[in-house]
């Protein structure tokens, strides 16, 4: 068990399980983009560890970029998504794969889909390490899913609770 600020968290997903899930996503995406050079777009802050491990495993030509959006306060998602850092490259006619750490409500995906629609991308795919199907209420297809999880608050492997826990190599869930 670990303590972050005023809350306790218990072990949930091991580093080995995370490694396996990322390798599975890499293999699927390599198969889907055999003749293209995709641009992987990580959504900061949470996706930095996912993107790092993903890129180490991806053996074909590719590019990587980042965008920063915010939608969380404490342990709950807000209905408002703010763009804090945007993309600075032309993506028209390119295949883009958004790499998320976690998809829960899908509010961030709505904003991202609109952003990339304006950029005239050739293909837009979405990959997420963690997916909460119980919380997801949008009609946007998630193309690659590492691990489906219950609708519980988690930290570790890039995910935080008020700034703490991102550096943990495994995932913990809020103790009930």
C-alpha positions as CSV (number, residue, x, y, z in Angstrom):
1,X,0.0,0.0,0.0
2,X,1.1,3.6,-0.7
3,X,0.1,7.0,0.6
4,X,-0.3,10.0,-1.8
5,X,-1.4,13.2,-0.1
6,X,-4.5,12.2,2.0
7,X,-5.3,9.0,0.2
8,X,-4.2,5.4,0.3
9,X,-3.7,3.2,-2.8
10,X,-3.3,-0.6,-3.2
11,X,-1.5,-2.5,-5.9
12,X,-3.6,-3.1,-9.0
13,X,-1.6,-3.7,-12.2
14,X,2.0,-5.0,-12.2
15,X,4.8,-3.6,-14.3
16,X,4.9,-6.9,-16.2
17,X,1.2,-6.7,-17.1
18,X,1.8,-3.1,-18.4
19,X,4.8,-4.2,-20.4
20,X,2.7,-7.0,-22.0
21,X,-0.2,-4.7,-22.8
22,X,2.1,-2.1,-24.5
23,X,3.8,-4.8,-26.5
24,X,0.4,-6.1,-27.7
25,X,-0.6,-2.6,-28.8
26,X,2.8,-2.1,-30.6
27,X,2.3,-5.3,-32.6
28,X,-1.3,-4.4,-33.6
29,X,-0.3,-0.9,-34.7
30,X,2.8,-2.2,-36.6
31,X,0.5,-4.6,-38.5
32,X,-2.0,-1.8,-39.3
33,X,0.6,0.6,-40.6
34,X,2.9,-1.6,-42.6
35,X,3.3,0.9,-45.6
36,X,3.0,4.2,-43.7
37,X,5.0,6.4,-41.3
38,X,2.5,7.2,-38.6
39,X,2.7,10.2,-36.3
40,X,2.2,9.1,-32.7
41,X,0.7,11.9,-30.6
42,X,1.0,11.5,-26.8
43,X,-1.4,13.3,-24.6
44,X,0.5,14.9,-21.7
45,X,1.1,14.7,-18.8
46,X,-0.2,11.2,-18.3
47,X,1.0,9.4,-21.5
48,X,4.7,10.2,-21.2
49,X,5.6,6.8,-19.8
50,X,3.3,4.9,-22.2
51,X,4.7,6.8,-25.2
52,X,8.3,6.2,-24.0
53,X,7.8,2.4,-23.7
54,X,5.7,2.2,-26.8
55,X,8.3,4.0,-28.9
56,X,11.1,1.7,-27.6
57,X,9.1,-1.3,-28.9
58,X,7.9,0.2,-32.2
59,X,10.5,-0.9,-34.8
60,X,9.1,0.7,-38.0
61,X,9.6,4.3,-39.2
62,X,7.4,6.7,-37.2
63,X,7.3,10.2,-35.7
64,X,6.2,11.3,-32.3
65,X,4.7,14.5,-31.0
66,X,2.8,15.6,-27.9
67,X,-0.2,17.7,-27.0
68,X,-1.2,18.8,-23.5
69,X,-4.8,18.8,-22.4
70,X,-6.2,18.9,-18.9
71,X,-9.5,17.6,-17.6
72,X,-8.9,16.3,-14.1
73,X,-9.1,17.9,-10.7
74,X,-8.1,15.7,-7.8
75,X,-9.7,12.3,-8.3
76,X,-12.5,13.3,-10.6
77,X,-12.8,14.2,-14.3
78,X,-14.3,17.6,-15.0
79,X,-16.6,18.2,-18.0
80,X,-14.2,20.9,-19.3
81,X,-11.1,20.0,-21.3
82,X,-8.5,22.7,-21.7
83,X,-5.7,22.7,-24.3
84,X,-2.5,23.8,-22.7
85,X,0.1,22.9,-25.3
86,X,-0.9,22.4,-29.0
87,X,0.7,20.6,-31.9
88,X,3.1,22.6,-34.0
89,X,3.4,20.5,-37.2
90,X,1.4,20.0,-40.3
91,X,-0.5,16.7,-40.2
92,X,-2.6,17.0,-43.3
93,X,-2.6,13.8,-45.2
94,X,-0.8,12.0,-42.4
95,X,-1.9,9.0,-40.4
96,X,-2.1,9.9,-36.7
97,X,-2.4,7.6,-33.7
98,X,-3.3,9.3,-30.5
99,X,-1.7,7.5,-27.5
100,X,-3.5,8.0,-24.3
101,X,-2.6,6.7,-20.8
102,X,-6.3,6.2,-19.9
103,X,-9.7,6.7,-21.5
104,X,-12.6,7.1,-19.1
105,X,-15.3,9.6,-19.8
106,X,-14.0,10.3,-23.4
107,X,-14.3,14.1,-23.0
108,X,-10.6,14.5,-24.0
109,X,-11.2,12.4,-27.1
110,X,-14.0,14.6,-28.3
111,X,-11.6,17.6,-28.2
112,X,-8.8,15.7,-29.9
113,X,-11.0,14.3,-32.7
114,X,-12.2,17.9,-33.5
115,X,-8.6,19.2,-33.4
116,X,-7.4,16.5,-35.9
117,X,-10.4,16.8,-38.1
118,X,-9.4,20.5,-38.7
119,X,-5.9,19.2,-39.5
120,X,-7.2,17.0,-42.4
121,X,-5.4,13.9,-41.2
122,X,-5.6,10.9,-43.5
123,X,-6.4,8.4,-40.7
124,X,-7.0,9.0,-37.0
125,X,-6.7,6.1,-34.7
126,X,-6.8,6.0,-30.9
127,X,-4.7,3.8,-28.6
128,X,-5.0,3.7,-24.8
129,X,-3.2,1.7,-22.3
130,X,-6.1,1.7,-19.8
131,X,-9.8,1.9,-20.7
132,X,-12.8,2.2,-18.4
133,X,-15.8,0.9,-20.4
134,X,-18.2,1.6,-17.5
135,X,-17.3,5.3,-17.6
136,X,-17.1,5.7,-21.4
137,X,-20.1,7.5,-22.9
138,X,-18.9,8.6,-26.3
139,X,-19.3,7.2,-29.8
140,X,-15.7,7.5,-30.7
141,X,-14.1,4.2,-31.5
142,X,-11.1,3.2,-29.4
143,X,-8.9,1.3,-31.9
144,X,-6.3,-0.2,-29.6
145,X,-6.8,-1.0,-25.9
146,X,-4.1,-2.3,-23.6
147,X,-6.1,-3.2,-20.5
148,X,-9.8,-2.8,-19.7
149,X,-10.3,-1.8,-16.1
150,X,-13.2,-1.1,-13.7
151,X,-14.3,2.5,-13.1
152,X,-11.8,3.0,-10.2
153,X,-9.3,5.8,-9.7
154,X,-5.8,4.7,-10.4
155,X,-2.3,6.2,-10.1
156,X,1.1,5.1,-11.4
157,X,2.8,4.7,-14.8
158,X,2.1,8.3,-15.7
159,X,-1.2,8.7,-13.9
160,X,-1.3,11.0,-10.8
161,X,-3.3,12.1,-7.9
162,X,-2.8,15.9,-7.6
163,X,0.7,15.6,-9.0
164,X,2.0,12.6,-7.1
165,X,2.4,9.0,-8.3
166,X,3.3,9.4,-12.0
167,X,6.7,7.9,-11.4
168,X,5.5,4.6,-10.1
169,X,6.4,1.7,-12.5
170,X,3.1,-0.1,-11.6
171,X,-0.5,0.9,-11.1
172,X,-2.3,1.3,-7.8
173,X,-6.0,1.8,-7.2
174,X,-7.7,4.0,-4.6
175,X,-8.3,2.0,-1.4
176,X,-11.9,1.7,-0.6
